[in-house]
């Protein structure tokens, strides 16, 4: 998988963010594409992706991504990106181009995009939505109190608004979000975020254990036991989420195709 991606000049968030599930997913022939390079303009304290000055977007990236998805015969393609505050459209155009390229080569394949906050601009979200993904995800990552400590340049209210904009811009698109647990949040704070997400019509939720990529990153404050993840799943389902993945190794794109098919009954 790594050789294939490197040969096409592509990146995966699986490798760049040090996902603990990459061995399982690579063995299944699945991966989450990371577009717009592997350098982020923000550099959150929890994230392993490098921070710096990114290169200009690669115009051949959409074509190479779609060709790779076809070679892997993917039924559900997940596309995410680094945050690109340096671009006028924050990368929305490249997302749209990648979506259209996959639809052209694999018309029966569903597409999920995990987007940055796009500065909270509904017009940029609409650019992505009009390209026709089946799922738009934006992760809140943590509770409001911890944003200043772990999410450089982000704002809880803005991110929550992005989740809510999905249904406003395109009601037929599935809305998804996720949280990392173990950063120092309380159980009550977690439940309040779940209520906030449901208030914005979020349908799919992922909850996983935060694991610090290195000693330079934000430290793990606690390890949540599996039974606590199960309790949170039951609470989330009771609030009206249509699909919840909740366990220590869950990440936002883990078995995303299964979540999509469960929500849509396919």
Buried (B, 14 or more C-beta within 10 A) or exposed (E): BEEBBEEBEBBBBBBBBBBBBBEEBBEEEBBBBBBBBBBBBBBBBBBBBEBEEBEEBBEEBBBBBBBBBBEBEBBBBBBBBBBBBEBEBBBBBBBBBBBBBBBEBBEEBBBBBBBBBBBBBBEBBBBBBEBBBBBBBBBBBBBBEBBEBBBBBBBBEBBBBBBBBBBBBBEEBBBBBBBBBBBBBEEEBBBBBBEBBBEBBBBBBBBBBBBBBEEEBBEBEEEBEEEBBEBBBEBBBEBEBBBBBBBBEBBBBBBBBEBBBBBEEE
